[in-house]
Amino acid sequence: MDIENFSNCLNYISLAQSKKPTIELIIPLITTAVGIFIGFGTNLIRDRKKRISGSDHDM
């Protein structure tokens, strides 16, 4: 691939991405936020269970 074809390819990609509807730009942000909340919630529940089971063994 020569420089001109590569430049045309980059131009096509930039034009294709700029024509996306707003919802397609928001979906990655929403899914990332949901993933963060699910991961945080899972860790919080796991830590609480560890703490509860750990306090039973201390007595």
N, C-alpha and C positions, 0 to 999 in steps of 0.2 A: 504494500500500500504506500503510495507516494504522499507527499505533504498535501497536495491539493485534494485528493480523495479523503484524507484524514480530516482536513478542514471542513469539507462538505459534510462529512459524517458528524462532526461536532456541532455544526450549524443545525443540522437536522434534529439532533438530540435536544438542543436548546429550544428549538421551535416547538418540538413535540411536547416538551415539559411545560412550556409557558401556556399552552392551550388547555391544560387540565382544568376541570371544574374545581370550584372551591372545596367541595366535599372530598375530592381525592387528595387534596392537600391537608385536610383536617384529620382524615382517618388515621394516618400514622401517628399523629400526636395523641389522639384519643386512645388508640391501642397501647401506646407506650405508657400513658398514665394509668390505664387499667391494669397493665402488667405490674407496674410499680406498686399499686395498691394491693393487688393480690399477693405479691411477694412479701410485702410488709405485713399484711394480715396473717399470712401463713407463718412467718417468723415469730410474730407476736404470740400467736396461739401455741406454737411449739415451745417457746420460752416459758410461757405460763405453765404449761404441762410439766416441763422440766422442773420449774420452781416448786410446783405443788408436790410432785413425786419426790423431789429432793428433800423437802421439809418433812415428809413422812418418814424418811430414812434417818433423819437427824434425831428423832425421839427415841 
